[in-house]
Amino acid sequence: MSKIGDQIRSNTELERTKISVEEWGQDGEPLVLFSTPLLAGEFSRLQKKHKDFINNPSVDGLVDLIIMKAQDAEGEKVFDIEDRPILLRQPIGVVTSVATALMGNLFDLDETAKN
């Protein structure tokens, strides 16, 4: 690896975001999810499967993002591909809200690129 590549790797610490989902909670407590920032490689996988995801995010793409990124407090994935049908039967507002929180500032970057 190059000197700069080593430098970037040693300086890369992924801060986790905490997301509370009231609608998916239990006993009056929200479900708490965590996520690291969406990485370039992860975004590339989403784009390959869901063409033009950044400009036209589909519900299928949002659900795949949730499956890909949602973690528990220990950093383990909380959903797998078998949860896809369940997530697709959730209210669109909840799916959009969770996916947006998992994406972080992705759409802010898109707006910056347009200017």
Biopython code that builds the backbone (N, CA, C, O; Angstrom):
import numpy as np
from Bio.PDB.StructureBuilder import StructureBuilder

atoms = [
    (1, "MET", "N", (0.852, -1.180, 0.000)),
    (1, "MET", "CA", (0.000, 0.000, 0.000)),
    (1, "MET", "C", (0.892, 1.237, 0.000)),
    (1, "MET", "O", (1.983, 1.226, 0.572)),
    (2, "SER", "N", (0.428, 2.285, -0.636)),
    (2, "SER", "CA", (1.201, 3.517, -0.714)),
    (2, "SER", "C", (1.290, 4.198, 0.656)),
    (2, "SER", "O", (0.545, 3.878, 1.582)),
    (3, "LYS", "N", (2.210, 5.131, 0.752)),
    (3, "LYS", "CA", (2.389, 5.898, 1.988)),
    (3, "LYS", "C", (1.102, 6.654, 2.337)),
    (3, "LYS", "O", (0.681, 6.671, 3.493)),
    (4, "ILE", "N", (0.486, 7.275, 1.335)),
    (4, "ILE", "CA", (-0.757, 8.014, 1.566)),
    (4, "ILE", "C", (-1.893, 7.062, 1.924)),
    (4, "ILE", "O", (-2.716, 7.370, 2.786)),
    (5, "GLY", "N", (-1.939, 5.903, 1.263)),
    (5, "GLY", "CA", (-2.950, 4.899, 1.603)),
    (5, "GLY", "C", (-2.822, 4.459, 3.054)),
    (5, "GLY", "O", (-3.825, 4.341, 3.758)),
    (6, "ASP", "N", (-1.592, 4.215, 3.508)),
    (6, "ASP", "CA", (-1.355, 3.861, 4.913)),
    (6, "ASP", "C", (-1.808, 4.985, 5.841)),
    (6, "ASP", "O", (-2.411, 4.739, 6.886)),
    (7, "GLN", "N", (-1.507, 6.221, 5.444)),
    (7, "GLN", "CA", (-1.885, 7.375, 6.252)),
    (7, "GLN", "C", (-3.406, 7.460, 6.386)),
    (7, "GLN", "O", (-3.929, 7.672, 7.480)),
    (8, "ILE", "N", (-4.107, 7.292, 5.270)),
    (8, "ILE", "CA", (-5.578, 7.352, 5.304)),
    (8, "ILE", "C", (-6.130, 6.233, 6.174)),
    (8, "ILE", "O", (-7.018, 6.463, 6.996)),
    (9, "ARG", "N", (-5.610, 5.027, 5.998)),
    (9, "ARG", "CA", (-6.096, 3.890, 6.786)),
    (9, "ARG", "C", (-5.892, 4.132, 8.276)),
    (9, "ARG", "O", (-6.782, 3.831, 9.071)),
    (10, "SER", "N", (-4.746, 4.666, 8.669)),
    (10, "SER", "CA", (-4.472, 4.881, 10.096)),
    (10, "SER", "C", (-5.308, 6.019, 10.674)),
    (10, "SER", "O", (-5.498, 6.083, 11.889)),
    (11, "ASN", "N", (-5.809, 6.913, 9.832)),
    (11, "ASN", "CA", (-6.619, 8.045, 10.299)),
    (11, "ASN", "C", (-8.115, 7.807, 10.164)),
    (11, "ASN", "O", (-8.915, 8.686, 10.483)),
    (12, "THR", "N", (-8.499, 6.628, 9.695)),
    (12, "THR", "CA", (-9.915, 6.354, 9.467)),
    (12, "THR", "C", (-10.509, 5.663, 10.686)),
    (12, "THR", "O", (-10.245, 4.491, 10.956)),
    (13, "GLU", "N", (-11.312, 6.421, 11.406)),
    (13, "GLU", "CA", (-12.066, 5.861, 12.519)),
    (13, "GLU", "C", (-13.528, 6.181, 12.245)),
    (13, "GLU", "O", (-13.900, 7.348, 12.121)),
    (14, "LEU", "N", (-14.343, 5.162, 12.151)),
    (14, "LEU", "CA", (-15.744, 5.342, 11.780)),
    (14, "LEU", "C", (-16.597, 5.576, 13.020)),
    (14, "LEU", "O", (-16.823, 4.672, 13.825)),
    (15, "GLU", "N", (-17.061, 6.808, 13.150)),
    (15, "GLU", "CA", (-17.928, 7.158, 14.262)),
    (15, "GLU", "C", (-19.319, 6.587, 14.015)),
    (15, "GLU", "O", (-19.846, 6.668, 12.905)),
    (16, "ARG", "N", (-19.898, 6.019, 15.040)),
    (16, "ARG", "CA", (-21.221, 5.410, 14.892)),
    (16, "ARG", "C", (-22.322, 6.398, 15.243)),
    (16, "ARG", "O", (-22.196, 7.212, 16.159)),
    (17, "THR", "N", (-23.408, 6.298, 14.479)),
    (17, "THR", "CA", (-24.598, 7.113, 14.701)),
    (17, "THR", "C", (-25.622, 6.258, 15.432)),
    (17, "THR", "O", (-25.764, 5.069, 15.149)),
    (18, "LYS", "N", (-26.329, 6.867, 16.367)),
    (18, "LYS", "CA", (-27.386, 6.185, 17.112)),
    (18, "LYS", "C", (-28.736, 6.641, 16.564)),
    (18, "LYS", "O", (-28.985, 7.836, 16.403)),
    (19, "ILE", "N", (-29.605, 5.667, 16.281)),
    (19, "ILE", "CA", (-30.912, 5.949, 15.692)),
    (19, "ILE", "C", (-31.983, 5.283, 16.559)),
    (19, "ILE", "O", (-31.927, 4.078, 16.805)),
    (20, "SER", "N", (-32.946, 6.063, 17.015)),
    (20, "SER", "CA", (-34.065, 5.522, 17.794)),
    (20, "SER", "C", (-35.284, 5.415, 16.891)),
    (20, "SER", "O", (-35.673, 6.378, 16.230)),
    (21, "VAL", "N", (-35.883, 4.226, 16.874)),
    (21, "VAL", "CA", (-37.053, 3.990, 16.028)),
    (21, "VAL", "C", (-38.228, 3.617, 16.936)),
    (21, "VAL", "O", (-38.384, 2.468, 17.350)),
    (22, "GLU", "N", (-39.041, 4.621, 17.226)),
    (22, "GLU", "CA", (-40.191, 4.427, 18.123)),
    (22, "GLU", "C", (-41.119, 3.330, 17.610)),
    (22, "GLU", "O", (-41.592, 2.492, 18.378)),
    (23, "GLU", "N", (-41.373, 3.348, 16.301)),
    (23, "GLU", "CA", (-42.350, 2.436, 15.698)),
    (23, "GLU", "C", (-41.936, 0.970, 15.800)),
    (23, "GLU", "O", (-42.799, 0.094, 15.762)),
    (24, "TRP", "N", (-40.681, 0.688, 15.924)),
    (24, "TRP", "CA", (-40.206, -0.688, 15.992)),
    (24, "TRP", "C", (-39.818, -1.100, 17.405)),
    (24, "TRP", "O", (-39.219, -2.158, 17.601)),
    (25, "GLY", "N", (-40.153, -0.277, 18.386)),
    (25, "GLY", "CA", (-39.786, -0.562, 19.766)),
    (25, "GLY", "C", (-40.704, -1.575, 20.416)),
    (25, "GLY", "O", (-41.596, -2.148, 19.791)),
    (26, "GLN", "N", (-40.447, -1.768, 21.695)),
    (26, "GLN", "CA", (-41.205, -2.749, 22.461)),
    (26, "GLN", "C", (-41.340, -2.251, 23.893)),
    (26, "GLN", "O", (-40.410, -1.655, 24.438)),
    (27, "ASP", "N", (-42.487, -2.492, 24.497)),
    (27, "ASP", "CA", (-42.745, -2.113, 25.888)),
    (27, "ASP", "C", (-42.498, -0.630, 26.136)),
    (27, "ASP", "O", (-41.945, -0.255, 27.170)),
    (28, "GLY", "N", (-42.901, 0.205, 25.200)),
    (28, "GLY", "CA", (-42.766, 1.644, 25.352)),
    (28, "GLY", "C", (-41.370, 2.194, 25.113)),
    (28, "GLY", "O", (-41.149, 3.397, 25.250)),
    (29, "GLU", "N", (-40.437, 1.344, 24.762)),
    (29, "GLU", "CA", (-39.059, 1.768, 24.491)),
    (29, "GLU", "C", (-38.787, 1.663, 22.997)),
    (29, "GLU", "O", (-39.186, 0.683, 22.367)),
    (30, "PRO", "N", (-38.116, 2.649, 22.420)),
    (30, "PRO", "CA", (-37.810, 2.573, 20.987)),
    (30, "PRO", "C", (-36.748, 1.515, 20.710)),
    (30, "PRO", "O", (-35.959, 1.161, 21.586)),
    (31, "LEU", "N", (-36.743, 1.023, 19.489)),
    (31, "LEU", "CA", (-35.650, 0.175, 19.041)),
    (31, "LEU", "C", (-34.477, 1.104, 18.763)),
    (31, "LEU", "O", (-34.627, 2.100, 18.056)),
    (32, "VAL", "N", (-33.321, 0.786, 19.311)),
    (32, "VAL", "CA", (-32.134, 1.610, 19.100)),
    (32, "VAL", "C", (-31.209, 0.882, 18.136)),
    (32, "VAL", "O", (-30.775, -0.242, 18.387)),
    (33, "LEU", "N", (-30.922, 1.549, 17.034)),
    (33, "LEU", "CA", (-30.016, 1.024, 16.025)),
    (33, "LEU", "C", (-28.771, 1.910, 15.986)),
    (33, "LEU", "O", (-28.796, 3.062, 16.418)),
    (34, "PHE", "N", (-27.709, 1.358, 15.474)),
    (34, "PHE", "CA", (-26.464, 2.097, 15.294)),
    (34, "PHE", "C", (-25.994, 1.884, 13.865)),
    (34, "PHE", "O", (-26.384, 0.922, 13.204)),
    (35, "SER", "N", (-25.152, 2.796, 13.400)),
    (35, "SER", "CA", (-24.613, 2.664, 12.059)),
    (35, "SER", "C", (-23.311, 3.441, 11.942)),
    (35, "SER", "O", (-23.129, 4.484, 12.571)),
    (36, "THR", "N", (-22.424, 2.918, 11.137)),
    (36, "THR", "CA", (-21.237, 3.664, 10.745)),
    (36, "THR", "C", (-21.586, 4.416, 9.468)),
    (36, "THR", "O", (-22.584, 4.094, 8.824)),
    (37, "PRO", "N", (-20.791, 5.407, 9.086)),
    (37, "PRO", "CA", (-21.083, 6.136, 7.845)),
    (37, "PRO", "C", (-21.125, 5.194, 6.636)),
    (37, "PRO", "O", (-20.441, 4.171, 6.603)),
    (38, "LEU", "N", (-21.926, 5.559, 5.667)),
    (38, "LEU", "CA", (-22.004, 4.806, 4.419)),
    (38, "LEU", "C", (-20.681, 4.957, 3.686)),
    (38, "LEU", "O", (-20.265, 6.072, 3.371)),
    (39, "LEU", "N", (-20.023, 3.845, 3.415)),
    (39, "LEU", "CA", (-18.717, 3.858, 2.767)),
    (39, "LEU", "C", (-18.856, 3.845, 1.251)),
    (39, "LEU", "O", (-19.898, 3.457, 0.724)),
    (40, "ALA", "N", (-17.834, 4.260, 0.568)),
    (40, "ALA", "CA", (-17.855, 4.323, -0.892)),
    (40, "ALA", "C", (-18.168, 2.963, -1.505)),
    (40, "ALA", "O", (-18.954, 2.882, -2.449)),
    (41, "GLY", "N", (-17.579, 1.913, -0.996)),
    (41, "GLY", "CA", (-17.823, 0.571, -1.526)),
    (41, "GLY", "C", (-19.251, 0.113, -1.301)),
    (41, "GLY", "O", (-19.840, -0.540, -2.162)),
    (42, "GLU", "N", (-19.813, 0.452, -0.146)),
    (42, "GLU", "CA", (-21.202, 0.100, 0.137)),
    (42, "GLU", "C", (-22.143, 0.858, -0.803)),
    (42, "GLU", "O", (-23.107, 0.299, -1.327)),
    (43, "PHE", "N", (-21.841, 2.133, -1.001)),
    (43, "PHE", "CA", (-22.658, 2.925, -1.922)),
    (43, "PHE", "C", (-22.571, 2.365, -3.333)),
    (43, "PHE", "O", (-23.566, 2.328, -4.057)),
    (44, "SER", "N", (-21.388, 1.935, -3.717)),
    (44, "SER", "CA", (-21.198, 1.347, -5.043)),
    (44, "SER", "C", (-22.061, 0.096, -5.209)),
    (44, "SER", "O", (-22.669, -0.098, -6.262)),
    (45, "ARG", "N", (-22.122, -0.753, -4.184)),
    (45, "ARG", "CA", (-22.977, -1.951, -4.243)),
    (45, "ARG", "C", (-24.442, -1.570, -4.391)),
    (45, "ARG", "O", (-25.171, -2.196, -5.160)),
    (46, "LEU", "N", (-24.882, -0.540, -3.655)),
    (46, "LEU", "CA", (-26.264, -0.085, -3.789)),
    (46, "LEU", "C", (-26.541, 0.426, -5.200)),
    (46, "LEU", "O", (-27.581, 0.123, -5.785)),
    (47, "GLN", "N", (-25.605, 1.202, -5.741)),
    (47, "GLN", "CA", (-25.770, 1.754, -7.093)),
    (47, "GLN", "C", (-25.830, 0.649, -8.148)),
    (47, "GLN", "O", (-26.580, 0.759, -9.118)),
    (48, "LYS", "N", (-25.044, -0.412, -7.965)),
    (48, "LYS", "CA", (-25.061, -1.514, -8.930)),
    (48, "LYS", "C", (-26.411, -2.222, -8.930)),
    (48, "LYS", "O", (-26.925, -2.604, -9.981)),
    (49, "LYS", "N", (-26.976, -2.391, -7.746)),
    (49, "LYS", "CA", (-28.240, -3.111, -7.623)),
    (49, "LYS", "C", (-29.444, -2.203, -7.918)),
    (49, "LYS", "O", (-30.452, -2.653, -8.462)),
    (50, "HIS", "N", (-29.323, -0.935, -7.555)),
    (50, "HIS", "CA", (-30.434, 0.019, -7.694)),
    (50, "HIS", "C", (-29.915, 1.223, -8.478)),
    (50, "HIS", "O", (-29.406, 2.184, -7.902)),
    (51, "LYS", "N", (-30.052, 1.153, -9.780)),
    (51, "LYS", "CA", (-29.534, 2.192, -10.676)),
    (51, "LYS", "C", (-30.035, 3.577, -10.276)),
    (51, "LYS", "O", (-31.204, 3.756, -9.936)),
    (52, "ASP", "N", (-29.139, 4.538, -10.323)),
    (52, "ASP", "CA", (-29.441, 5.938, -10.025)),
    (52, "ASP", "C", (-29.992, 6.126, -8.612)),
    (52, "ASP", "O", (-30.866, 6.963, -8.390)),
    (53, "PHE", "N", (-29.480, 5.349, -7.660)),
    (53, "PHE", "CA", (-29.982, 5.379, -6.283)),
    (53, "PHE", "C", (-29.905, 6.774, -5.665)),
    (53, "PHE", "O", (-30.815, 7.182, -4.943)),
    (54, "ILE", "N", (-28.840, 7.499, -5.939)),
    (54, "ILE", "CA", (-28.681, 8.814, -5.305)),
    (54, "ILE", "C", (-29.727, 9.821, -5.783)),
    (54, "ILE", "O", (-30.176, 10.661, -5.002)),
    (55, "ASN", "N", (-30.114, 9.747, -7.040)),
    (55, "ASN", "CA", (-31.098, 10.687, -7.584)),
    (55, "ASN", "C", (-32.525, 10.191, -7.478)),
    (55, "ASN", "O", (-33.461, 10.990, -7.450)),
    (56, "ASN", "N", (-32.701, 8.880, -7.420)),
    (56, "ASN", "CA", (-34.031, 8.302, -7.417)),
    (56, "ASN", "C", (-34.050, 7.082, -6.487)),
    (56, "ASN", "O", (-34.149, 5.946, -6.951)),
    (57, "PRO", "N", (-33.954, 7.324, -5.171)),
    (57, "PRO", "CA", (-33.905, 6.185, -4.242)),
    (57, "PRO", "C", (-35.235, 5.428, -4.211)),
    (57, "PRO", "O", (-36.279, 5.995, -3.888)),
    (58, "SER", "N", (-35.177, 4.157, -4.547)),
    (58, "SER", "CA", (-36.374, 3.314, -4.523)),
    (58, "SER", "C", (-36.577, 2.743, -3.126)),
    (58, "SER", "O", (-35.650, 2.706, -2.317)),
    (59, "VAL", "N", (-37.788, 2.304, -2.856)),
    (59, "VAL", "CA", (-38.079, 1.662, -1.570)),
    (59, "VAL", "C", (-37.216, 0.410, -1.420)),
    (59, "VAL", "O", (-36.684, 0.148, -0.341)),
    (60, "ASP", "N", (-37.076, -0.363, -2.499)),
    (60, "ASP", "CA", (-36.224, -1.560, -2.440)),
    (60, "ASP", "C", (-34.790, -1.180, -2.053)),
    (60, "ASP", "O", (-34.157, -1.869, -1.253)),
    (61, "GLY", "N", (-34.291, -0.099, -2.613)),
    (61, "GLY", "CA", (-32.945, 0.359, -2.294)),
    (61, "GLY", "C", (-32.820, 0.807, -0.851)),
    (61, "GLY", "O", (-31.815, 0.528, -0.197)),
    (62, "LEU", "N", (-33.840, 1.504, -0.345)),
    (62, "LEU", "CA", (-33.826, 1.945, 1.049)),
    (62, "LEU", "C", (-33.830, 0.752, 2.002)),
    (62, "LEU", "O", (-33.118, 0.747, 3.006)),
    (63, "VAL", "N", (-34.633, -0.252, 1.678)),
    (63, "VAL", "CA", (-34.674, -1.459, 2.505)),
    (63, "VAL", "C", (-33.319, -2.170, 2.466)),
    (63, "VAL", "O", (-32.826, -2.624, 3.498)),
    (64, "ASP", "N", (-32.721, -2.266, 1.286)),
    (64, "ASP", "CA", (-31.395, -2.894, 1.196)),
    (64, "ASP", "C", (-30.356, -2.112, 1.990)),
    (64, "ASP", "O", (-29.457, -2.706, 2.585)),
    (65, "LEU", "N", (-30.468, -0.795, 2.004)),
    (65, "LEU", "CA", (-29.569, 0.028, 2.803)),
    (65, "LEU", "C", (-29.738, -0.273, 4.291)),
    (65, "LEU", "O", (-28.750, -0.409, 5.012)),
    (66, "ILE", "N", (-30.973, -0.378, 4.748)),
    (66, "ILE", "CA", (-31.237, -0.698, 6.157)),
    (66, "ILE", "C", (-30.626, -2.046, 6.509)),
    (66, "ILE", "O", (-29.968, -2.180, 7.541)),
    (67, "ILE", "N", (-30.838, -3.045, 5.659)),
    (67, "ILE", "CA", (-30.272, -4.379, 5.903)),
    (67, "ILE", "C", (-28.748, -4.303, 5.956)),
    (67, "ILE", "O", (-28.124, -4.949, 6.798)),
    (68, "MET", "N", (-28.153, -3.526, 5.073)),
    (68, "MET", "CA", (-26.702, -3.412, 4.976)),
    (68, "MET", "C", (-26.087, -2.697, 6.177)),
    (68, "MET", "O", (-25.025, -3.101, 6.650)),
    (69, "LYS", "N", (-26.736, -1.642, 6.681)),
    (69, "LYS", "CA", (-26.084, -0.748, 7.623)),
    (69, "LYS", "C", (-26.531, -0.843, 9.081)),
    (69, "LYS", "O", (-25.745, -0.507, 9.966)),
    (70, "ALA", "N", (-27.748, -1.281, 9.369)),
    (70, "ALA", "CA", (-28.257, -1.252, 10.740)),
    (70, "ALA", "C", (-27.518, -2.248, 11.628)),
    (70, "ALA", "O", (-27.373, -3.423, 11.289)),
    (71, "GLN", "N", (-27.051, -1.745, 12.781)),
    (71, "GLN", "CA", (-26.282, -2.551, 13.729)),
    (71, "GLN", "C", (-26.887, -2.438, 15.128)),
    (71, "GLN", "O", (-27.658, -1.524, 15.419)),
    (72, "ASP", "N", (-26.515, -3.395, 15.988)),
    (72, "ASP", "CA", (-26.872, -3.295, 17.391)),
    (72, "ASP", "C", (-25.743, -2.560, 18.125)),
    (72, "ASP", "O", (-24.786, -2.100, 17.501)),
    (73, "ALA", "N", (-25.861, -2.453, 19.443)),
    (73, "ALA", "CA", (-24.872, -1.717, 20.234)),
    (73, "ALA", "C", (-23.473, -2.315, 20.133)),
    (73, "ALA", "O", (-22.480, -1.609, 20.307)),
    (74, "GLU", "N", (-23.393, -3.608, 19.853)),
    (74, "GLU", "CA", (-22.093, -4.279, 19.751)),
    (74, "GLU", "C", (-21.507, -4.204, 18.342)),
    (74, "GLU", "O", (-20.402, -4.693, 18.107)),
    (75, "GLY", "N", (-22.229, -3.603, 17.411)),
    (75, "GLY", "CA", (-21.733, -3.467, 16.047)),
    (75, "GLY", "C", (-22.097, -4.621, 15.130)),
    (75, "GLY", "O", (-21.570, -4.720, 14.022)),
    (76, "GLU", "N", (-22.989, -5.494, 15.576)),
    (76, "GLU", "CA", (-23.432, -6.619, 14.751)),
    (76, "GLU", "C", (-24.647, -6.200, 13.924)),
    (76, "GLU", "O", (-25.496, -5.440, 14.389)),
    (77, "LYS", "N", (-24.717, -6.708, 12.689)),
    (77, "LYS", "CA", (-25.865, -6.412, 11.842)),
    (77, "LYS", "C", (-27.133, -6.954, 12.496)),
    (77, "LYS", "O", (-27.138, -8.054, 13.048)),
    (78, "VAL", "N", (-28.211, -6.165, 12.428)),
    (78, "VAL", "CA", (-29.459, -6.595, 13.058)),
    (78, "VAL", "C", (-30.447, -7.196, 12.072)),
    (78, "VAL", "O", (-31.383, -7.884, 12.480)),
    (79, "PHE", "N", (-30.258, -6.948, 10.786)),
    (79, "PHE", "CA", (-31.148, -7.497, 9.763)),
    (79, "PHE", "C", (-30.347, -8.327, 8.780)),
    (79, "PHE", "O", (-29.153, -8.107, 8.579)),
    (80, "ASP", "N", (-31.031, -9.290, 8.169)),
    (80, "ASP", "CA", (-30.430, -10.029, 7.062)),
    (80, "ASP", "C", (-31.448, -10.079, 5.924)),
    (80, "ASP", "O", (-32.554, -9.550, 6.042)),
    (81, "ILE", "N", (-31.070, -10.708, 4.845)),
    (81, "ILE", "CA", (-31.906, -10.725, 3.649)),
    (81, "ILE", "C", (-33.282, -11.341, 3.912)),
    (81, "ILE", "O", (-34.247, -11.004, 3.226)),
    (82, "GLU", "N", (-33.382, -12.225, 4.882)),
    (82, "GLU", "CA", (-34.675, -12.830, 5.215)),
    (82, "GLU", "C", (-35.641, -11.829, 5.844)),
    (82, "GLU", "O", (-36.846, -12.076, 5.882)),
    (83, "ASP", "N", (-35.124, -10.698, 6.338)),
    (83, "ASP", "CA", (-35.972, -9.657, 6.913)),
    (83, "ASP", "C", (-36.535, -8.708, 5.858)),
    (83, "ASP", "O", (-37.375, -7.864, 6.170)),
    (84, "ARG", "N", (-36.083, -8.838, 4.625)),
    (84, "ARG", "CA", (-36.501, -7.932, 3.551)),
    (84, "ARG", "C", (-38.022, -7.875, 3.394)),
    (84, "ARG", "O", (-38.569, -6.774, 3.324)),
    (85, "PRO", "N", (-38.735, -9.011, 3.335)),
    (85, "PRO", "CA", (-40.201, -8.932, 3.199)),
    (85, "PRO", "C", (-40.865, -8.196, 4.373)),
    (85, "PRO", "O", (-41.843, -7.475, 4.175)),
    (86, "ILE", "N", (-40.354, -8.371, 5.560)),
    (86, "ILE", "CA", (-40.916, -7.683, 6.734)),
    (86, "ILE", "C", (-40.704, -6.177, 6.597)),
    (86, "ILE", "O", (-41.619, -5.388, 6.832)),
    (87, "LEU", "N", (-39.496, -5.790, 6.216)),
    (87, "LEU", "CA", (-39.194, -4.366, 6.060)),
    (87, "LEU", "C", (-40.011, -3.741, 4.932)),
    (87, "LEU", "O", (-40.398, -2.576, 5.022)),
    (88, "LEU", "N", (-40.272, -4.494, 3.888)),
    (88, "LEU", "CA", (-41.089, -3.984, 2.782)),
    (88, "LEU", "C", (-42.562, -3.818, 3.164)),
    (88, "LEU", "O", (-43.308, -3.140, 2.458)),
    (89, "ARG", "N", (-42.981, -4.422, 4.257)),
    (89, "ARG", "CA", (-44.358, -4.268, 4.732)),
    (89, "ARG", "C", (-44.481, -3.194, 5.817)),
    (89, "ARG", "O", (-45.521, -3.094, 6.467)),
    (90, "GLN", "N", (-43.446, -2.403, 6.017)),
    (90, "GLN", "CA", (-43.476, -1.323, 6.995)),
    (90, "GLN", "C", (-43.963, -0.036, 6.336)),
    (90, "GLN", "O", (-43.848, 0.125, 5.121)),
    (91, "PRO", "N", (-44.507, 0.880, 7.137)),
    (91, "PRO", "CA", (-44.935, 2.162, 6.568)),
    (91, "PRO", "C", (-43.759, 2.875, 5.891)),
    (91, "PRO", "O", (-42.642, 2.884, 6.410)),
    (92, "ILE", "N", (-44.027, 3.462, 4.741)),
    (92, "ILE", "CA", (-42.977, 4.102, 3.959)),
    (92, "ILE", "C", (-42.277, 5.212, 4.742)),
    (92, "ILE", "O", (-41.074, 5.419, 4.582)),
    (93, "GLY", "N", (-43.015, 5.918, 5.580)),
    (93, "GLY", "CA", (-42.415, 6.983, 6.384)),
    (93, "GLY", "C", (-41.361, 6.465, 7.348)),
    (93, "GLY", "O", (-40.336, 7.112, 7.560)),
    (94, "VAL", "N", (-41.610, 5.302, 7.931)),
    (94, "VAL", "CA", (-40.649, 4.713, 8.865)),
    (94, "VAL", "C", (-39.410, 4.247, 8.106)),
    (94, "VAL", "O", (-38.283, 4.524, 8.516)),
    (95, "VAL", "N", (-39.622, 3.540, 7.000)),
    (95, "VAL", "CA", (-38.494, 3.052, 6.194)),
    (95, "VAL", "C", (-37.644, 4.223, 5.722)),
    (95, "VAL", "O", (-36.417, 4.179, 5.813)),
    (96, "THR", "N", (-38.286, 5.262, 5.223)),
    (96, "THR", "CA", (-37.558, 6.433, 4.731)),
    (96, "THR", "C", (-36.789, 7.116, 5.850)),
    (96, "THR", "O", (-35.636, 7.508, 5.671)),
    (97, "SER", "N", (-37.426, 7.256, 7.000)),
    (97, "SER", "CA", (-36.783, 7.908, 8.138)),
    (97, "SER", "C", (-35.540, 7.140, 8.600)),
    (97, "SER", "O", (-34.486, 7.735, 8.827)),
    (98, "VAL", "N", (-35.669, 5.830, 8.736)),
    (98, "VAL", "CA", (-34.540, 5.011, 9.178)),
    (98, "VAL", "C", (-33.427, 5.040, 8.138)),
    (98, "VAL", "O", (-32.261, 5.236, 8.483)),
    (99, "ALA", "N", (-33.775, 4.847, 6.876)),
    (99, "ALA", "CA", (-32.762, 4.839, 5.813)),
    (99, "ALA", "C", (-32.049, 6.181, 5.714)),
    (99, "ALA", "O", (-30.834, 6.227, 5.519)),
    (100, "THR", "N", (-32.797, 7.274, 5.848)),
    (100, "THR", "CA", (-32.192, 8.599, 5.793)),
    (100, "THR", "C", (-31.193, 8.787, 6.930)),
    (100, "THR", "O", (-30.108, 9.330, 6.723)),
    (101, "ALA", "N", (-31.557, 8.339, 8.129)),
    (101, "ALA", "CA", (-30.636, 8.442, 9.259)),
    (101, "ALA", "C", (-29.380, 7.591, 9.020)),
    (101, "ALA", "O", (-28.277, 7.988, 9.394)),
    (102, "LEU", "N", (-29.555, 6.427, 8.398)),
    (102, "LEU", "CA", (-28.412, 5.551, 8.117)),
    (102, "LEU", "C", (-27.498, 6.139, 7.040)),
    (102, "LEU", "O", (-26.290, 5.900, 7.059)),
    (103, "MET", "N", (-28.057, 6.900, 6.110)),
    (103, "MET", "CA", (-27.268, 7.483, 5.020)),
    (103, "MET", "C", (-26.469, 8.686, 5.463)),
    (103, "MET", "O", (-25.507, 9.065, 4.794)),
    (104, "GLY", "N", (-26.836, 9.290, 6.561)),
    (104, "GLY", "CA", (-26.106, 10.468, 7.014)),
    (104, "GLY", "C", (-26.246, 11.607, 6.039)),
    (104, "GLY", "O", (-27.362, 11.970, 5.669)),
    (105, "ASN", "N", (-25.123, 12.185, 5.609)),
    (105, "ASN", "CA", (-25.159, 13.375, 4.750)),
    (105, "ASN", "C", (-25.022, 13.046, 3.274)),
    (105, "ASN", "O", (-24.573, 13.888, 2.497)),
    (106, "LEU", "N", (-25.397, 11.848, 2.873)),
    (106, "LEU", "CA", (-25.264, 11.450, 1.471)),
    (106, "LEU", "C", (-25.968, 12.422, 0.534)),
    (106, "LEU", "O", (-25.397, 12.822, -0.481)),
    (107, "PHE", "N", (-27.193, 12.806, 0.856)),
    (107, "PHE", "CA", (-27.927, 13.683, -0.041)),
    (107, "PHE", "C", (-27.404, 15.112, 0.022)),
    (107, "PHE", "O", (-27.574, 15.856, -0.944)),
    (108, "ASP", "N", (-26.779, 15.521, 1.111)),
    (108, "ASP", "CA", (-26.118, 16.818, 1.161)),
    (108, "ASP", "C", (-24.981, 16.850, 0.147)),
    (108, "ASP", "O", (-24.762, 17.871, -0.506)),
    (109, "LEU", "N", (-24.253, 15.739, 0.010)),
    (109, "LEU", "CA", (-23.171, 15.658, -0.960)),
    (109, "LEU", "C", (-23.703, 15.765, -2.377)),
    (109, "LEU", "O", (-23.080, 16.394, -3.233)),
    (110, "ASP", "N", (-24.849, 15.156, -2.628)),
    (110, "ASP", "CA", (-25.459, 15.223, -3.954)),
    (110, "ASP", "C", (-25.812, 16.660, -4.301)),
    (110, "ASP", "O", (-25.578, 17.090, -5.431)),
    (111, "GLU", "N", (-26.364, 17.405, -3.368)),
    (111, "GLU", "CA", (-26.714, 18.805, -3.607)),
    (111, "GLU", "C", (-25.469, 19.639, -3.872)),
    (111, "GLU", "O", (-25.484, 20.526, -4.726)),
    (112, "THR", "N", (-24.387, 19.358, -3.142)),
    (112, "THR", "CA", (-23.135, 20.073, -3.339)),
    (112, "THR", "C", (-22.598, 19.816, -4.745)),
    (112, "THR", "O", (-22.110, 20.737, -5.400)),
    (113, "ALA", "N", (-22.683, 18.575, -5.210)),
    (113, "ALA", "CA", (-22.182, 18.214, -6.528)),
    (113, "ALA", "C", (-22.969, 18.917, -7.633)),
    (113, "ALA", "O", (-22.401, 19.216, -8.683)),
    (114, "LYS", "N", (-24.249, 19.188, -7.430)),
    (114, "LYS", "CA", (-25.084, 19.827, -8.438)),
    (114, "LYS", "C", (-24.739, 21.308, -8.593)),
    (114, "LYS", "O", (-24.939, 21.880, -9.665)),
    (115, "ASN", "N", (-24.219, 21.935, -7.525)),
    (115, "ASN", "CA", (-23.928, 23.381, -7.558)),
    (115, "ASN", "C", (-22.644, 23.696, -8.219)),
    (115, "ASN", "O", (-22.271, 24.866, -8.319)),
]
sb = StructureBuilder()
sb.init_structure("model")
sb.init_model(0)
sb.init_chain("A")
sb.init_seg("    ")
for serial, (resi, resn, name, xyz) in enumerate(atoms, 1):
    if name == "N":
        sb.init_residue(resn, " ", resi, " ")
    sb.init_atom(name, np.array(xyz, "f"), 0.0, 1.0, " ", f" {name:<3s}", serial, name[0])
structure = sb.get_structure()
